[in-house]
Amino acid sequence: MKWGTVIGLIDYGSSNLRSVRRALETCGAVVDLVDQPVAFDSSRWSALVVPGVGSFGRCVQSLHEKKLWFPILRWIEGERPYLGICLGYHLLFESSEESPEIKGFGFLAGQVISLPKQKVKVPHIGWNELTVRQPALFDGVMLPINVYFVHSYYPVPKDSKVISSECEYGVRFAASVTKGQVVATQFHPEKSQSAGLRFITNFLHSLQPVSLPSYATSPSN
C-alpha cells in the first residue's frame, strides 16, 4: 500500500462504523466517511468498504433512503475494489432468509440463510478458527487463524470457487469470499486483533492505482 491510500467507508448508521474506521486508519489508510451519493461523483477512493451490524432488511432500507444503493451497486458491478464486512458481505448475494422479500445486490449467486438453531447457540458470538482456501489476504497471519464473529445468518455461494476461507459452527460455512477485487468477510476483521489488522493490511496492499470514473446516482433512485 502506498501512503495516503484513500478508502470510502459507507456510513448508513452501522454501529461498528467507528471501530472499522479506526482499524483502517491503524493500517495506514485515509478514510472518507460516505453518507451522500454525491461523494461518488468526485471520489478519490482506492476501495469502498461497507461494514454492517444489524438486520439485512433495515440495512437495505437505509442504503435506499440515503440514495447510496445504486452508487454502491455500480461500484461493485464495475469490479472496483470492495471490502464488505458482515452485512456488507450479505448484501453481495441475491437474498436473505432474514428479509426474504428484499433483494440484495446479486453480485454473487446464492442466498443468506440462518445458522442451525437446533445445533448451536444463535447468534454465533466469539472467536473461531478459519480454514483458508485462498491464502493471499491471510499472508503473514499466525496459525492457527482465529477471528471474531457476531452473526445469526451466513451466505451460501452457489460458486464454491469464490470461497476464500471457511469456519465450523454447527455447519461449515463460507467465512470469506473473493471474486476479482471484491472481498467480503463474515468475521469482523476490525475486532479480530492482530489477525484482523493483518487481513486489512493485506487488502490495502492489494489495491492498485485506478482511474476514477464518475458514479452518478440513478435517475430512478
MIDOSE-1310 file (N, C-alpha, C; in nm, 2 decimals, decimal comma, always signed):
residues 221
mkwg	+0,08/-0,12/+0,00/+0,00/+0,00/+0,00/+0,09/+0,12/+0,00; +0,05/+0,22/-0,08/+0,12/+0,35/-0,08/+0,06/+0,43/+0,03; +0,14/+0,51/+0,09/+0,10/+0,60/+0,19/-0,01/+0,70/+0,14; -0,12/+0,71/+0,21/-0,22/+0,80/+0,17/-0,33/+0,73/+0,09
tvig	-0,33/+0,60/+0,09/-0,44/+0,53/+0,02/-0,57/+0,57/+0,08; -0,67/+0,62/+0,00/-0,79/+0,67/+0,05/-0,90/+0,56/+0,03; -0,98/+0,54/+0,14/-1,08/+0,44/+0,14/-1,22/+0,51/+0,17; -1,32/+0,48/+0,08/-1,45/+0,53/+0,11/-1,52/+0,44/+0,20
lidy	-1,56/+0,48/+0,32/-1,63/+0,40/+0,42/-1,78/+0,44/+0,43; -1,86/+0,35/+0,39/-2,01/+0,38/+0,38/-2,07/+0,39/+0,52; -2,13/+0,51/+0,54/-2,20/+0,54/+0,67/-2,35/+0,54/+0,65; -2,41/+0,43/+0,68/-2,56/+0,43/+0,67/-2,62/+0,41/+0,81
gssn	-2,54/+0,43/+0,92/-2,59/+0,41/+1,05/-2,55/+0,29/+1,12; -2,45/+0,21/+1,07/-2,40/+0,09/+1,13/-2,33/+0,12/+1,26; -2,35/+0,04/+1,36/-2,30/+0,06/+1,49/-2,15/+0,04/+1,50; -2,09/-0,04/+1,41/-1,95/-0,07/+1,42/-1,86/+0,02/+1,33
lrsv	-1,92/+0,13/+1,28/-1,85/+0,22/+1,19/-1,72/+0,27/+1,25; -1,73/+0,32/+1,38/-1,61/+0,38/+1,44/-1,49/+0,28/+1,45; -1,52/+0,15/+1,49/-1,42/+0,05/+1,50/-1,36/+0,01/+1,37; -1,44/+0,01/+1,26/-1,39/-0,02/+1,13/-1,30/+0,10/+1,08
rral	-1,34/+0,22/+1,11/-1,26/+0,33/+1,07/-1,13/+0,33/+1,14; -1,13/+0,30/+1,27/-1,01/+0,30/+1,35/-0,91/+0,19/+1,30; -0,97/+0,08/+1,26/-0,88/-0,03/+1,21/-0,82/+0,01/+1,08; -0,89/+0,07/+0,99/-0,84/+0,11/+0,86/-0,73/+0,21/+0,88
etcg	-0,75/+0,31/+0,96/-0,65/+0,41/+0,99/-0,53/+0,35/+1,05; -0,55/+0,26/+1,14/-0,43/+0,19/+1,21/-0,35/+0,12/+1,10; -0,41/+0,07/+1,00/-0,34/+0,00/+0,89/-0,28/+0,10/+0,78; -0,30/+0,23/+0,81/-0,24/+0,33/+0,72/-0,32/+0,39/+0,62
avvd	-0,45/+0,36/+0,62/-0,54/+0,42/+0,52/-0,59/+0,56/+0,56; -0,63/+0,64/+0,47/-0,70/+0,77/+0,49/-0,85/+0,74/+0,46; -0,94/+0,77/+0,55/-1,08/+0,73/+0,54/-1,17/+0,85/+0,52; -1,25/+0,83/+0,41/-1,36/+0,93/+0,38/-1,49/+0,86/+0,43
lvdq	-1,56/+0,92/+0,52/-1,69/+0,87/+0,55/-1,79/+0,92/+0,44; -1,87/+0,82/+0,39/-1,96/+0,84/+0,28/-2,10/+0,82/+0,32; -2,18/+0,93/+0,33/-2,32/+0,92/+0,36/-2,41/+0,99/+0,26; -2,35/+1,04/+0,15/-2,43/+1,10/+0,05/-2,39/+1,05/-0,09
pvaf	-2,48/+1,03/-0,19/-2,44/+0,98/-0,32/-2,35/+1,07/-0,40; -2,36/+1,20/-0,37/-2,28/+1,29/-0,45/-2,13/+1,27/-0,43; -2,09/+1,20/-0,32/-1,95/+1,18/-0,29/-1,89/+1,09/-0,40; -1,97/+1,00/-0,46/-1,92/+0,91/-0,57/-1,88/+0,99/-0,70
dssr	-1,94/+1,11/-0,72/-1,91/+1,18/-0,84/-1,77/+1,23/-0,85; -1,70/+1,25/-0,74/-1,56/+1,30/-0,74/-1,48/+1,22/-0,65; -1,51/+1,09/-0,64/-1,44/+1,00/-0,54/-1,29/+0,99/-0,58; -1,21/+0,98/-0,47/-1,07/+0,96/-0,48/-1,03/+0,83/-0,42
wsal	-1,12/+0,74/-0,40/-1,10/+0,62/-0,32/-1,03/+0,51/-0,40; -0,95/+0,44/-0,33/-0,89/+0,32/-0,39/-0,97/+0,20/-0,37; -1,06/+0,21/-0,27/-1,16/+0,10/-0,24/-1,28/+0,15/-0,17; -1,38/+0,07/-0,17/-1,50/+0,10/-0,09/-1,52/+0,00/+0,01
vvpg	-1,55/+0,04/+0,14/-1,57/-0,05/+0,25/-1,72/-0,03/+0,30; -1,79/-0,15/+0,31/-1,93/-0,14/+0,36/-1,93/-0,23/+0,48; -1,94/-0,17/+0,60/-1,95/-0,25/+0,73/-2,09/-0,29/+0,75; -2,12/-0,35/+0,87/-2,26/-0,38/+0,90/-2,28/-0,46/+1,02
vgsf	-2,37/-0,41/+1,11/-2,42/-0,48/+1,22/-2,57/-0,45/+1,23; -2,66/-0,56/+1,23/-2,80/-0,54/+1,23/-2,87/-0,63/+1,14; -2,99/-0,59/+1,09/-3,07/-0,67/+1,01/-3,05/-0,64/+0,86; -3,06/-0,74/+0,78/-3,05/-0,73/+0,63/-3,15/-0,63/+0,58
grcv	-3,27/-0,64/+0,61/-3,38/-0,56/+0,56/-3,36/-0,41/+0,60; -3,32/-0,39/+0,72/-3,30/-0,25/+0,76/-3,18/-0,19/+0,70; -3,08/-0,27/+0,68/-2,96/-0,22/+0,61/-2,99/-0,18/+0,46; -3,06/-0,26/+0,39/-3,10/-0,23/+0,25/-3,19/-0,10/+0,25
qslh	-3,28/-0,10/+0,34/-3,37/+0,02/+0,35/-3,29/+0,15/+0,38; -3,19/+0,14/+0,47/-3,11/+0,26/+0,50/-3,03/+0,31/+0,38; -2,98/+0,21/+0,30/-2,90/+0,25/+0,19/-2,98/+0,31/+0,08; -3,11/+0,26/+0,06/-3,20/+0,32/-0,03/-3,24/+0,46/+0,02
ekkl	-3,27/+0,48/+0,14/-3,31/+0,61/+0,20/-3,20/+0,71/+0,18; -3,08/+0,67/+0,19/-2,97/+0,76/+0,17/-2,92/+0,78/+0,03; -2,99/+0,70/-0,06/-2,96/+0,70/-0,20/-2,82/+0,65/-0,23; -2,78/+0,56/-0,15/-2,64/+0,50/-0,17/-2,64/+0,37/-0,24
wfpi	-2,76/+0,31/-0,25/-2,77/+0,17/-0,30/-2,72/+0,16/-0,44; -2,77/+0,25/-0,53/-2,73/+0,24/-0,67/-2,58/+0,28/-0,70; -2,53/+0,38/-0,63/-2,39/+0,40/-0,65/-2,30/+0,29/-0,60; -2,33/+0,22/-0,49/-2,26/+0,11/-0,45/-2,27/-0,01/-0,55
lrwi	-2,39/-0,03/-0,59/-2,41/-0,14/-0,69/-2,33/-0,11/-0,82; -2,32/+0,01/-0,87/-2,24/+0,04/-0,99/-2,09/+0,02/-0,96; -2,05/+0,05/-0,84/-1,91/+0,03/-0,80/-1,87/-0,12/-0,81; -1,96/-0,20/-0,75/-1,94/-0,34/-0,75/-1,94/-0,40/-0,89
eger	-2,04/-0,36/-0,96/-2,06/-0,41/-1,10/-1,94/-0,37/-1,19; -1,88/-0,26/-1,15/-1,76/-0,21/-1,23/-1,64/-0,28/-1,18; -1,65/-0,38/-1,10/-1,54/-0,46/-1,05/-1,43/-0,37/-0,98; -1,48/-0,27/-0,91/-1,39/-0,19/-0,83/-1,36/-0,26/-0,70
pylg	-1,24/-0,22/-0,63/-1,21/-0,29/-0,51/-1,31/-0,26/-0,40; -1,35/-0,36/-0,33/-1,46/-0,35/-0,23/-1,43/-0,45/-0,12; -1,46/-0,40/+0,00/-1,45/-0,49/+0,12/-1,58/-0,48/+0,20; -1,65/-0,59/+0,21/-1,78/-0,60/+0,28/-1,76/-0,68/+0,41
iclg	-1,81/-0,62/+0,52/-1,79/-0,69/+0,65/-1,93/-0,72/+0,70; -1,95/-0,85/+0,74/-2,08/-0,89/+0,79/-2,20/-0,86/+0,70; -2,28/-0,76/+0,73/-2,39/-0,73/+0,64/-2,34/-0,68/+0,51; -2,22/-0,62/+0,51/-2,16/-0,57/+0,38/-2,12/-0,69/+0,29
yhll	-2,11/-0,81/+0,36/-2,09/-0,94/+0,29/-2,22/-0,99/+0,24; -2,32/-1,00/+0,33/-2,45/-1,05/+0,29/-2,52/-0,98/+0,17; -2,49/-0,85/+0,17/-2,55/-0,76/+0,06/-2,51/-0,81/-0,08; -2,40/-0,87/-0,09/-2,35/-0,91/-0,22/-2,43/-1,02/-0,28
fess	-2,52/-1,09/-0,21/-2,59/-1,20/-0,25/-2,73/-1,16/-0,30; -2,81/-1,26/-0,35/-2,94/-1,23/-0,41/-3,05/-1,20/-0,31; -3,04/-1,27/-0,19/-3,15/-1,25/-0,10/-3,11/-1,31/+0,04; -3,19/-1,29/+0,14/-3,16/-1,34/+0,28/-3,29/-1,39/+0,34
eesp	-3,28/-1,50/+0,41/-3,39/-1,55/+0,48/-3,44/-1,46/+0,59; -3,35/-1,37/+0,63/-3,39/-1,28/+0,74/-3,49/-1,18/+0,69; -3,49/-1,14/+0,56/-3,58/-1,05/+0,50/-3,61/-1,10/+0,36; -3,69/-1,20/+0,34/-3,70/-1,27/+0,22/-3,76/-1,19/+0,10
eikg	-3,83/-1,09/+0,14/-3,89/-1,00/+0,03/-3,80/-0,90/-0,02; -3,68/-0,88/+0,04/-3,59/-0,78/+0,00/-3,47/-0,83/-0,08; -3,44/-0,77/-0,19/-3,33/-0,82/-0,27/-3,20/-0,76/-0,23; -3,09/-0,84/-0,25/-2,95/-0,79/-0,23/-2,90/-0,74/-0,36
fgfl	-2,77/-0,71/-0,37/-2,71/-0,67/-0,49/-2,70/-0,77/-0,60; -2,70/-0,90/-0,56/-2,70/-1,01/-0,66/-2,57/-1,02/-0,73; -2,46/-0,96/-0,68/-2,33/-0,97/-0,74/-2,28/-1,12/-0,74; -2,31/-1,19/-0,63/-2,28/-1,33/-0,61/-2,41/-1,41/-0,61
agqv	-2,41/-1,52/-0,68/-2,53/-1,61/-0,68/-2,53/-1,68/-0,55; -2,65/-1,69/-0,49/-2,67/-1,76/-0,36/-2,76/-1,68/-0,27; -2,78/-1,74/-0,15/-2,88/-1,69/-0,05/-2,81/-1,69/+0,08; -2,85/-1,60/+0,17/-2,81/-1,59/+0,31/-2,91/-1,67/+0,39
islp	-2,86/-1,76/+0,47/-2,96/-1,84/+0,55/-2,92/-1,84/+0,69; -3,01/-1,90/+0,78/-2,99/-1,89/+0,92/-2,89/-2,01/+0,97; -2,82/-1,98/+1,07/-2,74/-2,08/+1,14/-2,84/-2,18/+1,20; -2,80/-2,31/+1,21/-2,89/-2,41/+1,26/-2,91/-2,40/+1,41
kqkv	-3,02/-2,33/+1,45/-3,05/-2,31/+1,59/-3,07/-2,43/+1,67; -3,10/-2,54/+1,61/-3,12/-2,67/+1,68/-2,99/-2,73/+1,72; -2,88/-2,68/+1,66/-2,75/-2,74/+1,69/-2,66/-2,66/+1,77; -2,67/-2,52/+1,76/-2,58/-2,43/+1,82/-2,65/-2,31/+1,88
kvph	-2,59/-2,24/+1,97/-2,65/-2,12/+2,02/-2,63/-2,01/+1,91; -2,74/-1,94/+1,89/-2,75/-1,84/+1,79/-2,80/-1,71/+1,86; -2,73/-1,59/+1,84/-2,62/-1,57/+1,74/-2,49/-1,63/+1,78; -2,41/-1,65/+1,68/-2,27/-1,70/+1,69/-2,19/-1,58/+1,73
igwn	-2,14/-1,58/+1,86/-2,06/-1,47/+1,90/-1,93/-1,52/+1,97; -1,82/-1,48/+1,91/-1,69/-1,52/+1,97/-1,59/-1,56/+1,87; -1,48/-1,61/+1,92/-1,36/-1,65/+1,84/-1,38/-1,79/+1,78; -1,34/-1,80/+1,65/-1,34/-1,93/+1,59/-1,23/-1,94/+1,49
eltv	-1,18/-2,07/+1,46/-1,07/-2,09/+1,37/-1,12/-2,10/+1,23; -1,03/-2,04/+1,14/-1,06/-2,04/+1,00/-0,98/-2,15/+0,93; -1,04/-2,21/+0,82/-0,97/-2,29/+0,73/-0,96/-2,21/+0,60; -0,83/-2,18/+0,56/-0,81/-2,09/+0,45/-0,81/-2,17/+0,32
rqpa	-0,88/-2,12/+0,22/-0,88/-2,18/+0,08/-0,79/-2,10/-0,01; -0,80/-1,96/+0,00/-0,73/-1,87/-0,08/-0,64/-1,79/+0,01; -0,51/-1,82/+0,01/-0,42/-1,76/+0,12/-0,38/-1,62/+0,10; -0,40/-1,55/-0,01/-0,34/-1,42/-0,04/-0,36/-1,32/+0,07
lfdg	-0,49/-1,30/+0,11/-0,52/-1,20/+0,21/-0,50/-1,24/+0,35; -0,46/-1,37/+0,37/-0,42/-1,42/+0,50/-0,27/-1,43/+0,52; -0,20/-1,38/+0,42/-0,05/-1,39/+0,42/+0,01/-1,32/+0,55; +0,09/-1,39/+0,62/+0,15/-1,33/+0,74/+0,07/-1,35/+0,87
vmlp	-0,05/-1,40/+0,86/-0,13/-1,42/+0,98/-0,08/-1,55/+1,05; -0,06/-1,54/+1,18/-0,01/-1,65/+1,26/-0,11/-1,76/+1,26; -0,06/-1,89/+1,24/-0,15/-2,00/+1,25/-0,16/-2,05/+1,40; -0,27/-2,11/+1,44/-0,40/-2,12/+1,37/-0,47/-1,98/+1,36
invy	-0,54/-1,95/+1,25/-0,60/-1,82/+1,24/-0,74/-1,82/+1,31; -0,75/-1,74/+1,41/-0,87/-1,72/+1,49/-0,92/-1,58/+1,47; -1,05/-1,57/+1,44/-1,11/-1,44/+1,42/-1,24/-1,43/+1,49; -1,30/-1,31/+1,50/-1,41/-1,28/+1,58/-1,54/-1,27/+1,50
fvhs	-1,65/-1,34/+1,54/-1,77/-1,35/+1,47/-1,89/-1,29/+1,56; -1,98/-1,23/+1,49/-2,11/-1,19/+1,56/-2,22/-1,20/+1,45; -2,29/-1,31/+1,44/-2,39/-1,32/+1,33/-2,48/-1,44/+1,36; -2,60/-1,43/+1,30/-2,70/-1,53/+1,31/-2,73/-1,60/+1,17
yypv	-2,68/-1,53/+1,06/-2,70/-1,58/+0,93/-2,57/-1,59/+0,86; -2,56/-1,67/+0,75/-2,44/-1,68/+0,67/-2,48/-1,70/+0,52; -2,40/-1,65/+0,43/-2,43/-1,68/+0,29/-2,38/-1,81/+0,24; -2,45/-1,86/+0,14/-2,42/-1,99/+0,08/-2,39/-1,96/-0,07
pkds	-2,27/-1,94/-0,11/-2,24/-1,91/-0,25/-2,27/-2,03/-0,34; -2,33/-2,01/-0,45/-2,35/-2,12/-0,55/-2,22/-2,16/-0,61; -2,13/-2,06/-0,63/-2,00/-2,09/-0,68/-1,90/-2,11/-0,57; -1,86/-2,23/-0,54/-1,77/-2,25/-0,43/-1,63/-2,20/-0,45
kvis	-1,60/-2,17/-0,58/-1,47/-2,11/-0,61/-1,44/-1,98/-0,55; -1,54/-1,90/-0,51/-1,52/-1,77/-0,46/-1,49/-1,78/-0,31; -1,51/-1,89/-0,25/-1,49/-1,90/-0,10/-1,34/-1,90/-0,07; -1,30/-1,80/+0,01/-1,15/-1,79/+0,05/-1,12/-1,84/+0,18
sece	-1,22/-1,86/+0,27/-1,20/-1,92/+0,40/-1,33/-1,98/+0,45; -1,32/-2,08/+0,54/-1,44/-2,14/+0,60/-1,43/-2,15/+0,75; -1,54/-2,17/+0,81/-1,55/-2,18/+0,96/-1,65/-2,29/+0,99; -1,63/-2,35/+1,10/-1,73/-2,45/+1,15/-1,80/-2,40/+1,27
ygvr	-1,93/-2,39/+1,26/-2,02/-2,36/+1,38/-2,16/-2,42/+1,36; -2,17/-2,54/+1,40/-2,30/-2,61/+1,37/-2,31/-2,66/+1,23; -2,24/-2,58/+1,14/-2,24/-2,61/+1,00/-2,11/-2,55/+0,95; -2,06/-2,61/+0,84/-1,94/-2,55/+0,78/-1,99/-2,44/+0,68
faas	-1,94/-2,31/+0,70/-1,99/-2,20/+0,62/-1,87/-2,12/+0,57; -1,90/-2,04/+0,46/-1,81/-1,95/+0,40/-1,78/-1,83/+0,49; -1,66/-1,83/+0,55/-1,63/-1,71/+0,63/-1,58/-1,59/+0,56; -1,54/-1,61/+0,43/-1,50/-1,50/+0,35/-1,50/-1,54/+0,20
vtkg	-1,51/-1,45/+0,12/-1,52/-1,47/-0,03/-1,43/-1,37/-0,10; -1,38/-1,41/-0,21/-1,31/-1,32/-0,30/-1,35/-1,35/-0,45; -1,39/-1,24/-0,52/-1,42/-1,25/-0,66/-1,36/-1,13/-0,73; -1,25/-1,15/-0,80/-1,18/-1,03/-0,85/-1,13/-0,94/-0,74
qvva	-1,17/-0,82/-0,75/-1,13/-0,72/-0,64/-1,23/-0,70/-0,54; -1,34/-0,78/-0,54/-1,44/-0,78/-0,44/-1,42/-0,88/-0,33; -1,40/-0,83/-0,21/-1,37/-0,92/-0,09/-1,47/-0,89/+0,01; -1,51/-1,00/+0,08/-1,61/-0,98/+0,19/-1,59/-1,09/+0,30
tqfh	-1,62/-1,05/+0,42/-1,60/-1,14/+0,54/-1,72/-1,15/+0,63; -1,74/-1,27/+0,67/-1,85/-1,29/+0,78/-1,79/-1,25/+0,91; -1,66/-1,28/+0,93/-1,60/-1,24/+1,06/-1,57/-1,09/+1,06; -1,54/-1,03/+1,17/-1,51/-0,89/+1,18/-1,36/-0,87/+1,20
peks	-1,30/-0,83/+1,09/-1,15/-0,80/+1,10/-1,12/-0,69/+1,20; -1,21/-0,59/+1,21/-1,18/-0,48/+1,30/-1,19/-0,52/+1,45; -1,24/-0,64/+1,47/-1,25/-0,69/+1,61/-1,16/-0,81/+1,63; -1,08/-0,85/+1,53/-1,00/-0,97/+1,54/-0,86/-0,95/+1,57
qsag	-0,83/-0,84/+1,63/-0,69/-0,81/+1,68/-0,59/-0,82/+1,57; -0,48/-0,88/+1,60/-0,36/-0,88/+1,50/-0,40/-0,95/+1,38; -0,48/-1,06/+1,38/-0,52/-1,13/+1,26/-0,60/-1,05/+1,17; -0,70/-0,97/+1,23/-0,78/-0,89/+1,15/-0,71/-0,77/+1,09
lrfi	-0,62/-0,71/+1,17/-0,54/-0,60/+1,12/-0,45/-0,64/+1,00; -0,39/-0,76/+1,01/-0,31/-0,81/+0,91/-0,39/-0,84/+0,78; -0,52/-0,89/+0,80/-0,61/-0,91/+0,69/-0,64/-0,78/+0,62; -0,67/-0,67/+0,69/-0,70/-0,54/+0,64/-0,57/-0,49/+0,57
tnfl	-0,46/-0,50/+0,63/-0,33/-0,45/+0,57/-0,31/-0,52/+0,43; -0,33/-0,65/+0,43/-0,31/-0,73/+0,30/-0,41/-0,68/+0,20; -0,53/-0,65/+0,24/-0,63/-0,59/+0,14/-0,58/-0,46/+0,09; -0,54/-0,37/+0,18/-0,49/-0,24/+0,13/-0,37/-0,26/+0,04
hslq	-0,28/-0,35/+0,07/-0,16/-0,37/-0,01/-0,20/-0,42/-0,15; -0,31/-0,49/-0,16/-0,36/-0,54/-0,29/-0,41/-0,44/-0,39; -0,44/-0,32/-0,34/-0,50/-0,22/-0,42/-0,40/-0,16/-0,52; -0,45/-0,14/-0,64/-0,37/-0,08/-0,75/-0,43/+0,05/-0,78
pvsl	-0,34/+0,15/-0,83/-0,39/+0,28/-0,88/-0,49/+0,26/-0,99; -0,60/+0,32/-0,99/-0,70/+0,31/-1,09/-0,76/+0,45/-1,13; -0,81/+0,46/-1,25/-0,87/+0,58/-1,29/-1,01/+0,58/-1,22; -1,05/+0,70/-1,19/-1,17/+0,71/-1,11/-1,29/+0,77/-1,19
psya	-1,37/+0,69/-1,25/-1,49/+0,75/-1,32/-1,59/+0,80/-1,23; -1,69/+0,87/-1,28/-1,80/+0,93/-1,21/-1,90/+0,82/-1,19; -1,96/+0,82/-1,07/-2,07/+0,72/-1,04/-2,19/+0,81/-0,99; -2,26/+0,86/-1,09/-2,38/+0,94/-1,06/-2,49/+0,85/-1,01
tsps	-2,58/+0,90/-0,94/-2,69/+0,82/-0,89/-2,79/+0,80/-1,00; -2,87/+0,69/-0,99/-2,97/+0,65/-1,09/-3,08/+0,76/-1,08; -3,14/+0,80/-1,20/-3,25/+0,89/-1,20/-3,37/+0,83/-1,13; -3,37/+0,70/-1,12/-3,49/+0,63/-1,06/-3,48/+0,61/-0,91
n	-3,36/+0,65/-0,85/-3,35/+0,62/-0,71/-3,38/+0,74/-0,62
